[in-house]
Amino acid sequence: MAEPSFSRSLLRLIPPPARLVQPLRLLPQTLLQRGTERLIALVLDGTLAAGALDDLAGRRLGVEVTDLELRWVVGIGDRRVTVLAPGADAESTVRGTATDLLLLASRLEDADTLFFQRRLQLTGDTDLGLNVRNLLDQLPWETIPLGLRIALNRGARLARAARAAHRGETDQPTSE
């Protein structure tokens, strides 16, 4: 019985994402922008090269991490994706907490579950948002570099367990 309580106590030492807002503000915006752009390019490299996003060229999708107070607008171009300058308008925006977006990216939770539980929101041009979501759902998981898949999976599991510990809950995944 002492084991779960001890684990929960350790997990509570991990600060909630909202406590990271101030340190993140110290990072130069261009560093966050370029780092995000490189990460997206790494994940979508094969998909972009194959032209899977060509129909969306010229479109702009926003991503908001509510508890970290981060916002990006991603522009889909000619077989490339760019993170636009702060203040750019998005046609469609997906919004959620860092933990929920990490669970989505790691495929430990599916988008429908998160939307129906109101843990993710889609605003603006919902057709664009759903098209992008469907394209990402079709992205073969094995095309994402192994190290990134492992980091996403472990990071998402840790974030979910830490959130549960902070809430006084047991970590009960809804889908694996």
Phi, psi and omega in degrees: 000329182291333182302305180300321180295319179295316178299316179298321178296319178295319180296329179291344177287340177284122183292144174297151182308326182301333179285350180266358183300310183297313177298324179294329178293339179284340179284140177299138181303322181294327177295313178296318181296310182291322178297318177296317180299317179293321179296315178298316180298321179298316181289320187260009185311304181293322180296317178294316181298327180281353178081016183296337181256007183303324180293343182257008181304135180089357181268158182230124182242131179263148174229124179240128175258098193299315184284342176263355182055042178250145179213132175232148169242122183257124177262130179264119183246203180286091180057033174205161179235135178234147173267119186281164181299150178305142181095351178295145179274140176256146176281328180216142182227133172255136187225136178189177178283163179302317181296314182293320177293325177292320176298322178293312182296327181276353182067023174277342173227146178262157185300318181301314179301312182295322179291315182292333176274003180061030177268343172234147177233145176237123180236165180083220181286093184294332178298316177298312180301318179290323176298315179295316179302315179296320177296318180291325177297328181277350180297120179298122182305323183290348177279346176280133181309138185306314181301321179291320178298318179295315180298317178298313182297309182293320178297318180294317179296319178295315180298318179296316180293320179295318178299316179297319179296319179294330180272354183077022181257168168270149181284101181245095178298143180272336175204144181235000000 
